[in-house]
Every structure is written in structure tokens, then in C-alpha cells.
């Protein structure tokens, strides 16, 4: 299971996702094997937990 | 002008001397099994049946069924072969029946940047020699394979262990593959080295020849996992260009660690120990519960790493320490900007430091494995 991250810079694009099993932060890099697993998980019809409310 | 042309140079005792140039002679990282950032000398039972489990640095294990074998640096505490201090130790945890489609193996993936010069998949493919020291409680013929990443080309090999519980030196020369698709100079997988621990017939092929198939070992090889309590130990692994195995390319500890850190880095707790408040980076508070911290990696990593915290990674702000969790990170191979969440009491714009919070065992891991 995964949870979406808010953009680090307000108004920017999300750059990572949290793997909820261990709290690890996975950057959006196609060469990262964990990101590849996340993409595969999405392609199987799964959806991540929405991000918390953005920071003020 | 005269020309000296030889295949190898022996020392007085008959041993093969290393070539004058030894830069990147050994394509294997941590072939001497000295680096074990993740687990030290603790045993790791291979439980994940969908992904590789990394054990000693760069070395993974995999099994079709969970908990059939373990991997441990220096398992069994036997004396390593002469010239080595450590080894990768496999212990079978059950008498496992290996079905046709089952795979049990240890191995290492080599990055394309470190194999592109082999020219595999072209008419100029170079011959390589794989050498290693191996020891098992079992005797007989064992197997493994070199393969491409696309599961379309493989070269099964066999080796013999004639005497139980005795280190045996193995050398296998493999003509480069002149066909097939091999990854070039990229950060993807250039070549895979597998040591079979139990391989079903689907993944076993004829030894000593390239095949257009996904073979991970050789037909008829001994299945280590089929004997409960069996051991299989490995060290001194070297993959080099040429038709002869030269002496093992020893690297300084820091060199080997740096090579391994391109794929996995453990910041903080280490075999060398650390203070309970080891600092990782400085940053600033966005709000009272949200912080941004810069984190610089000790080596340029293969890809933007997955970042993970153990318990008791914290934020220091306004003189206090509070544990935090990861909230987001930027992609980057030499550094990243981490966003954390905590109940720290700083206000927006206050400075902060990311650190271990009174826990010398806490650490941050960076993983960019192949």
C-alpha cells in the first residue's frame, strides 16, 4: 500500500510517494526499482491513499 | 623491435600474477564479502517470494517458497579460504522439494556501465572468466548461470565440489555472447550472475553453451535447499575479461564500501558505531509540524534512492528533540531534500537538524539497488 505525498514546494508537483508498510519515501525516478514496483501496483488497478491536507 | 606476447605471468610458486592494470578488473562488487551494511553478521531468512532480498552488500537471495534458506555473513564461523576474511553463507532451513517452476538462488546484478565494454550481443563480444571459492556440506555438481536482463539469453555453468566442508577454487571461462540483447552503458542491469541453490527444470539448461532461454542454473545441479541443514559458502568471486582467472582483486575497504554505496547506503548506526545524536543534515521548519532538510549522499547513487528511517530519527529545533516521519523527498542521485513531519515546536523559518534521537542504533537507509 502507498500514500501520496504533498509537493515539497507549495504549488509544485508531488515528487515521491510513501510506502506505508515501512514508511519509506520513494522518489519518482523511473530507474528506482521501488518506483517501478509502485508503477506496477498502479497498473494493476490499485490506488494510493490520498495525501494529507497540504501545509499552509 | 621485439614483442612479448604471453597469456599470463606466473610467480615463482606458480601462482598467477595480476595484470599490471587492474582498474575495474573484477566486475563483481563485494566479491570478498567484507561489506554487510544491512545486517552485519546477522542471519537473514529469505522470505520474500516476489522480490529479491539483499543480504550482504550487492548480494541477494531469492526463493519461490518462503523461509527455505538463510544468508549470513560468515555463517557457521568456519575459517575462510586463505587470503579472505569473510564469506557469504547459505544454510538450508528445510528439506525442500524443488518443483519444475521453482527457483532458489543467490547472485549479483552488475550495472550496465560496468559491463558495456564486454560488447556482448555483438561480434566483438569478449570472453570472461568467473572465479570463486566455494565450500559446501554437500558434494557433487553444482550450478549457476550468467544471463541478460531480458530473460532471453543465459549461459548455465557447472562446478564440482569433490570434498565436503572444504574450500574449493573454481574457474569458469565463458565465451562472450555474440547475439541477444544486452544492456549497454546505462544504469540498468547489464549482466546477472546466479548461483543455483535449488532450480526447477524450467530454469535449468545445458551447461557450457549460450541459450535463448531464461536458465538460472545447469541441468542436474545439486539442490542445496533439498537437504535440511545443508550449507553452501561463497567468497572470492571475480568476473573478469579474459580466458584465465587472475588473482583476486583486493580493494581497500573504503573503496569496496564506496562501490557498494552506489546501490545501498546506511547512514548512522554502523558496525563502527555512532553517537546517539548523529546528525544527517540541516534545514528549516515550514510550520510547527513540517520541516525540510537537505541530505547529501556519500556517493553518487545509481538512481534516486528510496529513503527509509528506523525508529528514533528526529528533528532538533529550538533546543528540543522530537521523532519525525518521512513526508516527501525530491528525486536526486547525489542529494535530496527531505520533508519530515513531527510535533517539533519550531515555527516557520526556524532552523532544524535531522538526527538520530538519542539512539545509537537508529539509521537512515538509501536504496538504489538494481
HADDOCK unambig.tbl for C-alpha pairs under 7 A between the chains (distance, minus, plus):
assign (segid A and resid 5 and name CA) (segid B and resid 327 and name CA) 6.34 0.50 0.50
assign (segid A and resid 5 and name CA) (segid B and resid 328 and name CA) 5.62 0.50 0.50
assign (segid A and resid 6 and name CA) (segid B and resid 328 and name CA) 6.95 0.50 0.50
assign (segid A and resid 8 and name CA) (segid B and resid 328 and name CA) 6.62 0.50 0.50
assign (segid A and resid 8 and name CA) (segid B and resid 339 and name CA) 6.64 0.50 0.50
assign (segid A and resid 15 and name CA) (segid B and resid 329 and name CA) 6.45 0.50 0.50
assign (segid A and resid 15 and name CA) (segid B and resid 330 and name CA) 5.50 0.50 0.50
assign (segid A and resid 15 and name CA) (segid B and resid 331 and name CA) 6.76 0.50 0.50
assign (segid A and resid 16 and name CA) (segid B and resid 328 and name CA) 5.76 0.50 0.50
assign (segid A and resid 16 and name CA) (segid B and resid 329 and name CA) 5.78 0.50 0.50
assign (segid A and resid 16 and name CA) (segid B and resid 330 and name CA) 6.71 0.50 0.50
assign (segid A and resid 17 and name CA) (segid B and resid 328 and name CA) 6.85 0.50 0.50
assign (segid A and resid 23 and name CA) (segid B and resid 308 and name CA) 6.62 0.50 0.50
assign (segid A and resid 23 and name CA) (segid B and resid 326 and name CA) 6.82 0.50 0.50
assign (segid A and resid 24 and name CA) (segid B and resid 306 and name CA) 6.59 0.50 0.50
assign (segid A and resid 24 and name CA) (segid B and resid 307 and name CA) 5.52 0.50 0.50
assign (segid A and resid 24 and name CA) (segid B and resid 308 and name CA) 4.26 0.50 0.50
assign (segid A and resid 24 and name CA) (segid B and resid 309 and name CA) 6.94 0.50 0.50
assign (segid A and resid 25 and name CA) (segid B and resid 306 and name CA) 5.69 0.50 0.50
assign (segid A and resid 25 and name CA) (segid B and resid 307 and name CA) 5.14 0.50 0.50
assign (segid A and resid 25 and name CA) (segid B and resid 308 and name CA) 6.29 0.50 0.50
assign (segid A and resid 25 and name CA) (segid B and resid 326 and name CA) 6.46 0.50 0.50
assign (segid A and resid 25 and name CA) (segid B and resid 328 and name CA) 6.25 0.50 0.50
assign (segid A and resid 25 and name CA) (segid B and resid 329 and name CA) 6.61 0.50 0.50
assign (segid A and resid 26 and name CA) (segid B and resid 306 and name CA) 4.65 0.50 0.50
assign (segid A and resid 26 and name CA) (segid B and resid 307 and name CA) 6.61 0.50 0.50
assign (segid A and resid 27 and name CA) (segid B and resid 304 and name CA) 6.47 0.50 0.50
assign (segid A and resid 27 and name CA) (segid B and resid 306 and name CA) 6.39 0.50 0.50
assign (segid A and resid 27 and name CA) (segid B and resid 329 and name CA) 6.22 0.50 0.50
assign (segid A and resid 27 and name CA) (segid B and resid 330 and name CA) 6.14 0.50 0.50
assign (segid A and resid 27 and name CA) (segid B and resid 331 and name CA) 5.02 0.50 0.50
assign (segid A and resid 28 and name CA) (segid B and resid 331 and name CA) 6.22 0.50 0.50
assign (segid A and resid 29 and name CA) (segid B and resid 304 and name CA) 6.07 0.50 0.50
assign (segid A and resid 29 and name CA) (segid B and resid 331 and name CA) 6.35 0.50 0.50
assign (segid A and resid 31 and name CA) (segid B and resid 303 and name CA) 5.67 0.50 0.50
assign (segid A and resid 32 and name CA) (segid B and resid 303 and name CA) 5.70 0.50 0.50
assign (segid A and resid 32 and name CA) (segid B and resid 304 and name CA) 6.29 0.50 0.50
assign (segid A and resid 32 and name CA) (segid B and resid 305 and name CA) 6.68 0.50 0.50
assign (segid A and resid 32 and name CA) (segid B and resid 368 and name CA) 6.06 0.50 0.50
assign (segid A and resid 33 and name CA) (segid B and resid 370 and name CA) 6.70 0.50 0.50
